[in-house]
Amino acid sequence: MLVRDVDTQHLEDVGKILDRLRPPSSARLYGTLISGRSSFLNGNTICGQKADARWILAVSEKDELSLAFFSGSREPNLDYKVVNVGDYLCGTFAYVAPGNADKAR
């Protein structure tokens, strides 16, 4: 479920959270509920077995999709300095269209 579009003033922090070379032109925050008991085929989880993923930060530009998953019941603070020392960022993922990996980021 879409929670909000990320304010322009936070896009630089979003770029840092997602380990991008430049800030994105836009980003969205979604609410979700992915149980910590849910796992991928190899047994990995999004936020560990004891934490649910509750928030997804998403950037979609050209041929790339970047995602950050957060746990915690409250909307995550997207200030990079807060995220960098917090324990609620579960992981970041980047998906690039085949043949475009050298152009991404």
Secondary structure, 3 states (H helix, E strand, C coil): CEEEECCHHHHHHHHHHCCCCCCCCCCEEEEEEECCCCCCCCCCCCCCCCCCEEEEEEEEECCEEEEEEECCCCCCCCCHHHHHHCCCEEEEEEEECCCCCCCCC
